[in-house]
């Protein structure tokens, strides 16, 4: 119905496992123009404000190129909610303190973003505590683009770290989690977590509405330009 224009958005997944829901979506819904991968983000309603975490559900071991794309898609989602993204590309090392494949790909992604998207506030690789503690970051790494900034977005080096982090926040500190928000879809389609609460379903429905409005606005702008 969404593909045929008979519905504006789709939310599903309450009673089925995540893979059984997301795979048909990927088969039936095209990628958005200029997008080559799908990803997901979770918006965590923390005591410091909304925090966006990616990729929490799809790409097990993203490459440097994938990480850059995930960061850009997440940044667009942050803007969709009326905020400016301030992005920490997190790892267990900071600014070259370790040099293996996992940390190197994060540095490569950051270098790409700095070169081709210089207005985007993003830096790394950086440890999570430095990303979230601006005083500590400024004292040790004053050159960072995140110094004196309040980070509201974390991009993780792999699926394990992102998924574990958002679920720890949710269970240990009762942080409200909105997501997973699908990134890269041409249509506004989103997923409930298995057994989602009423509040979680309402939140995801609201996300789908905002996404539908955003996509319609872009389509109208495109048609006007043509």
LOKE-48305 format. One record per residue: x, y, z of N, C-alpha, C in turn; residue number from 1; residue in three letters. Coordinates in steps of 0.1 Angstrom, whole numbers, padded with zeros to 4 digits. Example, Ala and Ser with C-alpha at 12.3 -4.5 7.8 and 13.67 -1.06 7.14 Angstrom:
2
ATOM:nc1:nc2:nc3:cac1:cac2:cac3:cc1:cc2:cc3:i:aa
ATOM:0132:-0057:0078:0123:-0045:0078:0132:-0033:0078:1:ALA
ATOM:0128:-0022:0071:0137:-0011:0071:0129:0000:0079:2:SER
***
This chain:
226
ATOM:nc1:nc2:nc3:cac1:cac2:cac3:cc1:cc2:cc3:i:aa
ATOM:0008:-0012:0000:0000:0000:0000:0009:0013:0000:1:UNK
ATOM:0020:0012:0007:0029:0024:0007:0035:0026:-0006:2:UNK
ATOM:0039:0015:-0012:0045:0015:-0026:0036:0021:-0036:3:UNK
ATOM:0023:0018:-0034:0013:0022:-0044:0007:0035:-0041:4:UNK
ATOM:0011:0042:-0030:0006:0055:-0026:-0007:0054:-0019:5:UNK
ATOM:-0012:0043:-0015:-0025:0041:-0008:-0023:0043:0007:6:UNK
ATOM:-0011:0043:0012:-0008:0046:0026:0004:0055:0026:7:UNK
ATOM:0005:0064:0036:0016:0074:0037:0028:0068:0044:8:UNK
ATOM:0026:0058:0053:0037:0052:0061:0033:0039:0066:9:UNK
ATOM:0043:0031:0071:0041:0018:0076:0049:0016:0089:10:UNK
ATOM:0043:0011:0099:0050:0006:0111:0045:-0008:0114:11:UNK
ATOM:0054:-0017:0117:0051:-0031:0119:0061:-0038:0127:12:UNK
ATOM:0058:-0050:0132:0068:-0058:0139:0065:-0062:0153:13:UNK
ATOM:0053:-0058:0158:0050:-0060:0172:0051:-0075:0176:14:UNK
ATOM:0046:-0084:0167:0044:-0098:0170:0054:-0107:0163:15:UNK
ATOM:0064:-0101:0156:0073:-0110:0148:0087:-0106:0150:16:UNK
ATOM:0096:-0115:0148:0110:-0112:0150:0115:-0102:0140:17:UNK
ATOM:0126:-0095:0144:0131:-0084:0136:0135:-0088:0122:18:UNK
ATOM:0143:-0099:0121:0147:-0103:0107:0135:-0106:0098:19:UNK
ATOM:0124:-0112:0104:0112:-0116:0095:0105:-0104:0091:20:UNK
ATOM:0107:-0092:0097:0100:-0080:0093:0109:-0072:0084:21:UNK
ATOM:0122:-0071:0087:0130:-0061:0080:0134:-0067:0066:22:UNK
ATOM:0135:-0080:0065:0139:-0086:0051:0129:-0083:0041:23:UNK
ATOM:0116:-0085:0043:0106:-0081:0033:0106:-0067:0029:24:UNK
ATOM:0109:-0058:0039:0110:-0044:0037:0121:-0041:0027:25:UNK
ATOM:0132:-0047:0029:0144:-0045:0020:0141:-0050:0006:26:UNK
ATOM:0133:-0061:0005:0130:-0066:-0008:0120:-0058:-0015:27:UNK
ATOM:0110:-0052:-0008:0099:-0045:-0015:0101:-0030:-0016:28:UNK
ATOM:0108:-0024:-0007:0110:-0009:-0007:0124:-0006:-0012:29:UNK
ATOM:0124:0003:-0021:0137:0007:-0027:0145:0016:-0018:30:UNK
ATOM:0158:0017:-0020:0167:0026:-0013:0163:0040:-0018:31:UNK
ATOM:0165:0050:-0009:0163:0064:-0013:0173:0068:-0023:32:UNK
ATOM:0170:0078:-0031:0180:0083:-0042:0193:0086:-0036:33:UNK
ATOM:0204:0080:-0042:0217:0083:-0038:0222:0075:-0026:34:UNK
ATOM:0214:0065:-0021:0217:0057:-0010:0221:0043:-0014:35:UNK
ATOM:0231:0037:-0008:0236:0024:-0013:0234:0014:-0002:36:UNK
ATOM:0232:0018:0011:0230:0008:0022:0218:0012:0031:37:UNK
ATOM:0212:0003:0037:0203:0006:0048:0210:0005:0061:38:UNK
ATOM:0204:0012:0071:0209:0012:0085:0198:0016:0094:39:UNK
ATOM:0200:0016:0107:0190:0020:0117:0197:0028:0128:40:UNK
ATOM:0188:0037:0134:0192:0045:0145:0182:0043:0156:41:UNK
ATOM:0187:0044:0168:0178:0045:0180:0179:0059:0186:42:UNK
ATOM:0168:0066:0189:0168:0078:0196:0166:0075:0211:43:UNK
ATOM:0176:0078:0219:0175:0075:0234:0172:0088:0241:44:UNK
ATOM:0161:0088:0249:0157:0100:0256:0164:0101:0269:45:UNK
ATOM:0176:0106:0269:0185:0107:0281:0183:0119:0289:46:UNK
ATOM:0190:0120:0301:0189:0132:0309:0197:0144:0303:47:UNK
ATOM:0205:0141:0293:0212:0152:0286:0205:0156:0273:48:UNK
ATOM:0193:0150:0271:0186:0153:0259:0186:0141:0249:49:UNK
ATOM:0179:0142:0238:0179:0131:0228:0193:0127:0223:50:UNK
ATOM:0196:0114:0223:0209:0109:0218:0206:0099:0207:51:UNK
ATOM:0212:0100:0195:0210:0091:0184:0222:0082:0183:52:UNK
ATOM:0219:0069:0183:0229:0058:0182:0227:0050:0169:53:UNK
ATOM:0238:0048:0162:0237:0040:0149:0249:0032:0147:54:UNK
ATOM:0249:0021:0140:0238:0014:0134:0234:0003:0144:55:UNK
ATOM:0222:0003:0149:0218:-0006:0160:0212:-0019:0156:56:UNK
ATOM:0210:-0021:0143:0202:-0034:0139:0206:-0040:0126:57:UNK
ATOM:0214:-0035:0117:0215:-0040:0104:0229:-0045:0100:58:UNK
ATOM:0239:-0036:0100:0252:-0039:0094:0261:-0044:0105:59:UNK
ATOM:0265:-0057:0104:0273:-0063:0115:0287:-0057:0116:60:UNK
ATOM:0294:-0055:0104:0307:-0050:0105:0309:-0040:0093:61:UNK
ATOM:0304:-0028:0095:0305:-0018:0084:0319:-0014:0080:62:UNK
ATOM:0321:-0011:0068:0334:-0006:0063:0335:0009:0066:63:UNK
ATOM:0347:0014:0063:0349:0029:0065:0339:0036:0057:64:UNK
ATOM:0337:0032:0044:0328:0038:0035:0313:0037:0041:65:UNK
ATOM:0310:0025:0046:0297:0023:0052:0295:0032:0064:66:UNK
ATOM:0305:0034:0073:0304:0042:0085:0301:0057:0081:67:UNK
ATOM:0308:0061:0071:0306:0075:0066:0291:0077:0061:68:UNK
ATOM:0286:0067:0054:0273:0068:0049:0263:0067:0061:69:UNK
ATOM:0265:0059:0070:0256:0058:0082:0256:0071:0090:70:UNK
ATOM:0268:0077:0091:0269:0090:0098:0260:0100:0091:71:UNK
ATOM:0261:0101:0077:0254:0111:0070:0239:0108:0071:72:UNK
ATOM:0235:0096:0070:0220:0093:0071:0215:0096:0085:73:UNK
ATOM:0223:0093:0095:0219:0096:0109:0218:0111:0111:74:UNK
ATOM:0228:0119:0105:0227:0133:0106:0214:0139:0100:75:UNK
ATOM:0210:0133:0089:0197:0138:0082:0186:0135:0091:76:UNK
ATOM:0186:0123:0098:0175:0120:0107:0175:0129:0119:77:UNK
ATOM:0187:0133:0125:0187:0142:0136:0181:0156:0131:78:UNK
ATOM:0184:0160:0119:0179:0173:0114:0163:0172:0112:79:UNK
ATOM:0159:0160:0109:0145:0158:0107:0137:0161:0120:80:UNK
ATOM:0143:0159:0132:0137:0163:0144:0141:0177:0149:81:UNK
ATOM:0146:0185:0140:0148:0199:0144:0160:0202:0152:82:UNK
ATOM:0170:0192:0151:0183:0194:0158:0194:0194:0148:83:UNK
ATOM:0205:0200:0152:0218:0200:0144:0226:0189:0150:84:UNK
ATOM:0231:0179:0141:0239:0168:0145:0253:0172:0150:85:UNK
ATOM:0257:0167:0161:0271:0168:0166:0275:0154:0169:86:UNK
ATOM:0284:0148:0160:0286:0134:0159:0300:0130:0164:87:UNK
ATOM:0299:0120:0173:0312:0113:0178:0312:0100:0171:88:UNK
ATOM:0323:0097:0164:0325:0084:0158:0333:0076:0168:89:UNK
ATOM:0327:0067:0176:0333:0061:0188:0340:0048:0185:90:UNK
ATOM:0350:0046:0194:0358:0034:0193:0364:0031:0207:91:UNK
ATOM:0372:0021:0208:0379:0020:0221:0392:0028:0222:92:UNK
ATOM:0396:0034:0211:0408:0042:0210:0404:0057:0207:93:UNK
ATOM:0414:0066:0208:0411:0080:0205:0422:0086:0197:94:UNK
ATOM:0418:0091:0186:0427:0099:0177:0440:0092:0174:95:UNK
ATOM:0440:0080:0170:0452:0073:0166:0459:0065:0177:96:UNK
ATOM:0453:0064:0189:0460:0057:0200:0462:0042:0198:97:UNK
ATOM:0454:0037:0189:0455:0023:0185:0454:0022:0170:98:UNK
ATOM:0459:0012:0164:0460:0012:0149:0457:-0002:0143:99:UNK
ATOM:0445:-0007:0147:0442:-0020:0141:0430:-0017:0131:100:UNK
ATOM:0425:-0028:0125:0415:-0026:0115:0402:-0019:0120:101:UNK
ATOM:0398:-0022:0132:0386:-0017:0137:0387:-0002:0139:102:UNK
ATOM:0398:0003:0145:0400:0017:0147:0403:0025:0135:103:UNK
ATOM:0411:0018:0126:0415:0025:0114:0404:0029:0105:104:UNK
ATOM:0394:0020:0104:0382:0022:0095:0374:0034:0100:105:UNK
ATOM:0374:0036:0114:0367:0048:0119:0374:0060:0115:106:UNK
ATOM:0387:0060:0117:0395:0072:0113:0394:0075:0098:107:UNK
ATOM:0393:0065:0090:0391:0067:0075:0378:0073:0073:108:UNK
ATOM:0367:0069:0079:0354:0074:0078:0354:0089:0082:109:UNK
ATOM:0360:0092:0093:0361:0106:0097:0368:0115:0088:110:UNK
ATOM:0380:0110:0082:0388:0117:0073:0379:0121:0060:111:UNK
ATOM:0372:0111:0056:0363:0113:0044:0353:0124:0047:112:UNK
ATOM:0346:0123:0059:0336:0133:0062:0342:0147:0064:113:UNK
ATOM:0354:0148:0070:0361:0161:0071:0364:0167:0057:114:UNK
ATOM:0368:0158:0048:0372:0163:0035:0359:0168:0026:115:UNK
ATOM:0349:0159:0026:0338:0162:0017:0326:0168:0023:116:UNK
ATOM:0325:0168:0037:0314:0175:0044:0320:0183:0055:117:UNK
ATOM:0328:0193:0052:0335:0201:0062:0326:0209:0072:118:UNK
ATOM:0313:0211:0068:0304:0218:0077:0297:0209:0087:119:UNK
ATOM:0299:0196:0085:0293:0186:0095:0302:0185:0107:120:UNK
ATOM:0296:0187:0119:0304:0186:0131:0305:0171:0135:121:UNK
ATOM:0317:0166:0132:0319:0152:0134:0334:0150:0137:122:UNK
ATOM:0337:0140:0146:0352:0137:0149:0353:0123:0155:123:UNK
ATOM:0366:0119:0154:0369:0106:0160:0382:0100:0152:124:UNK
ATOM:0386:0088:0155:0379:0079:0164:0381:0085:0179:125:UNK
ATOM:0371:0082:0187:0371:0088:0200:0364:0078:0210:126:UNK
ATOM:0369:0078:0222:0362:0069:0232:0349:0076:0237:127:UNK
ATOM:0340:0068:0241:0326:0074:0244:0327:0084:0255:128:UNK
ATOM:0335:0082:0266:0335:0091:0277:0341:0105:0272:129:UNK
ATOM:0351:0105:0264:0356:0118:0259:0346:0124:0250:130:UNK
ATOM:0338:0116:0242:0328:0122:0233:0317:0129:0241:131:UNK
ATOM:0314:0124:0253:0303:0129:0261:0307:0139:0271:132:UNK
ATOM:0320:0140:0274:0325:0149:0285:0333:0160:0278:133:UNK
ATOM:0326:0171:0275:0333:0182:0267:0345:0188:0275:134:UNK
ATOM:0344:0188:0288:0355:0194:0296:0368:0185:0295:135:UNK
ATOM:0366:0172:0296:0377:0162:0295:0382:0163:0281:136:UNK
ATOM:0374:0163:0271:0378:0164:0257:0386:0176:0254:137:UNK
ATOM:0381:0188:0259:0388:0200:0256:0402:0201:0263:138:UNK
ATOM:0403:0195:0275:0416:0195:0282:0426:0186:0276:139:UNK
ATOM:0422:0175:0270:0432:0165:0264:0433:0167:0249:140:UNK
ATOM:0422:0170:0242:0423:0171:0228:0416:0184:0223:141:UNK
ATOM:0422:0195:0226:0415:0208:0223:0413:0210:0208:142:UNK
ATOM:0421:0203:0199:0420:0204:0185:0407:0198:0179:143:UNK
ATOM:0400:0190:0187:0389:0182:0182:0377:0192:0178:144:UNK
ATOM:0370:0188:0167:0359:0196:0163:0347:0194:0173:145:UNK
ATOM:0348:0185:0182:0338:0183:0192:0340:0191:0205:146:UNK
ATOM:0352:0197:0206:0355:0205:0218:0345:0216:0219:147:UNK
ATOM:0340:0219:0231:0330:0229:0234:0317:0226:0227:148:UNK
ATOM:0315:0214:0223:0302:0210:0217:0295:0199:0225:149:UNK
ATOM:0282:0199:0224:0274:0188:0231:0271:0177:0221:150:UNK
ATOM:0277:0166:0222:0275:0155:0212:0261:0150:0214:151:UNK
ATOM:0254:0148:0203:0240:0142:0204:0239:0130:0195:152:UNK
ATOM:0250:0126:0189:0249:0114:0180:0262:0106:0181:153:UNK
ATOM:0260:0093:0183:0272:0084:0183:0271:0074:0172:154:UNK
ATOM:0281:0072:0164:0282:0062:0154:0292:0051:0159:155:UNK
ATOM:0288:0039:0159:0296:0028:0165:0303:0020:0154:156:UNK
ATOM:0314:0014:0157:0322:0007:0147:0316:-0006:0142:157:UNK
ATOM:0307:-0011:0150:0300:-0024:0145:0287:-0025:0152:158:UNK
ATOM:0279:-0035:0147:0266:-0037:0152:0265:-0042:0167:159:UNK
ATOM:0275:-0050:0171:0275:-0055:0185:0276:-0043:0195:160:UNK
ATOM:0285:-0034:0193:0287:-0023:0202:0275:-0014:0203:161:UNK
ATOM:0269:-0011:0191:0257:-0002:0191:0245:-0009:0197:162:UNK
ATOM:0242:-0021:0194:0231:-0028:0199:0232:-0030:0214:163:UNK
ATOM:0244:-0034:0219:0246:-0037:0233:0244:-0024:0241:164:UNK
ATOM:0250:-0013:0236:0249:0000:0243:0235:0005:0245:165:UNK
ATOM:0227:0005:0234:0214:0010:0235:0205:0002:0245:166:UNK
ATOM:0207:-0011:0244:0199:-0020:0253:0204:-0019:0268:167:UNK
ATOM:0217:-0017:0270:0221:-0014:0284:0215:-0001:0289:168:UNK
ATOM:0216:0009:0281:0210:0022:0286:0195:0020:0289:169:UNK
ATOM:0188:0013:0281:0174:0011:0282:0171:0003:0295:170:UNK
ATOM:0178:-0008:0298:0175:-0017:0309:0181:-0012:0322:171:UNK
ATOM:0193:-0007:0322:0199:-0002:0334:0194:0011:0340:172:UNK
ATOM:0191:0020:0330:0187:0034:0335:0173:0037:0330:173:UNK
ATOM:0166:0028:0325:0152:0030:0321:0151:0042:0311:174:UNK
ATOM:0161:0043:0302:0161:0053:0292:0151:0049:0281:175:UNK
ATOM:0142:0058:0278:0132:0056:0267:0140:0055:0254:176:UNK
ATOM:0137:0044:0246:0143:0042:0234:0133:0042:0223:177:UNK
ATOM:0135:0051:0213:0126:0052:0201:0134:0046:0189:178:UNK
ATOM:0129:0035:0184:0136:0029:0173:0134:0014:0173:179:UNK
ATOM:0140:0007:0164:0150:0012:0154:0143:0020:0143:180:UNK
ATOM:0149:0032:0141:0144:0041:0130:0151:0037:0117:181:UNK
ATOM:0144:0033:0107:0150:0028:0095:0157:0040:0087:182:UNK
ATOM:0169:0038:0083:0176:0048:0075:0179:0043:0061:183:UNK
ATOM:0177:0052:0051:0180:0048:0037:0169:0044:0029:184:UNK
ATOM:0157:0042:0035:0145:0037:0027:0139:0049:0019:185:UNK
ATOM:0134:0045:0007:0128:0055:-0001:0114:0059:0005:186:UNK
ATOM:0108:0050:0012:0094:0052:0017:0096:0053:0033:187:UNK
ATOM:0086:0059:0039:0086:0060:0054:0081:0047:0060:188:UNK
ATOM:0090:0037:0062:0086:0024:0068:0095:0022:0080:189:UNK
ATOM:0089:0018:0091:0096:0016:0104:0092:0004:0111:190:UNK
ATOM:0099:0001:0121:0097:-0012:0128:0095:-0011:0143:191:UNK
ATOM:0085:-0018:0148:0084:-0019:0163:0094:-0030:0168:192:UNK
ATOM:0099:-0029:0180:0106:-0040:0186:0095:-0050:0190:193:UNK
ATOM:0100:-0063:0190:0091:-0074:0193:0085:-0072:0207:194:UNK
ATOM:0072:-0072:0208:0065:-0070:0221:0066:-0056:0226:195:UNK
ATOM:0067:-0046:0217:0068:-0032:0220:0056:-0028:0229:196:UNK
ATOM:0058:-0018:0238:0048:-0013:0247:0039:-0003:0238:197:UNK
ATOM:0028:0001:0244:0019:0010:0237:0027:0023:0235:198:UNK
ATOM:0034:0028:0245:0042:0040:0244:0052:0039:0232:199:UNK
ATOM:0059:0028:0232:0069:0026:0221:0062:0026:0207:200:UNK
ATOM:0050:0020:0206:0043:0020:0193:0038:0034:0189:201:UNK
ATOM:0034:0041:0199:0029:0055:0196:0041:0064:0192:202:UNK
ATOM:0053:0062:0199:0065:0069:0195:0069:0066:0180:203:UNK
ATOM:0069:0053:0177:0073:0049:0164:0063:0054:0153:204:UNK
ATOM:0050:0054:0156:0040:0060:0147:0043:0075:0145:205:UNK
ATOM:0047:0082:0155:0050:0096:0154:0062:0098:0145:206:UNK
ATOM:0073:0089:0147:0085:0090:0139:0081:0088:0124:207:UNK
ATOM:0072:0078:0121:0068:0075:0108:0061:0087:0101:208:UNK
ATOM:0053:0094:0109:0046:0106:0104:0056:0117:0101:209:UNK
ATOM:0065:0120:0110:0075:0130:0107:0083:0126:0094:210:UNK
ATOM:0087:0113:0093:0094:0109:0082:0086:0110:0069:211:UNK
ATOM:0073:0107:0069:0065:0109:0058:0064:0123:0053:212:UNK
ATOM:0062:0132:0063:0061:0146:0060:0075:0151:0054:213:UNK
ATOM:0086:0147:0059:0099:0151:0054:0101:0146:0040:214:UNK
ATOM:0097:0134:0037:0099:0128:0024:0090:0135:0014:215:UNK
ATOM:0078:0138:0018:0068:0145:0009:0073:0159:0007:216:UNK
ATOM:0079:0166:0017:0084:0179:0015:0096:0179:0005:217:UNK
ATOM:0105:0169:0006:0116:0168:-0004:0110:0165:-0018:218:UNK
ATOM:0100:0157:-0019:0095:0154:-0032:0088:0166:-0038:219:UNK
ATOM:0081:0174:-0030:0075:0187:-0035:0086:0197:-0040:220:UNK
ATOM:0097:0198:-0032:0108:0207:-0036:0114:0202:-0049:221:UNK
ATOM:0115:0189:-0051:0121:0184:-0063:0112:0187:-0075:222:UNK
ATOM:0099:0185:-0073:0089:0188:-0084:0089:0203:-0088:223:UNK
ATOM:0091:0211:-0078:0091:0226:-0081:0104:0229:-0089:224:UNK
ATOM:0115:0223:-0085:0127:0226:-0092:0127:0221:-0106:225:UNK
ATOM:0120:0210:-0109:0119:0205:-0122:0110:0215:-0131:226:UNK
***
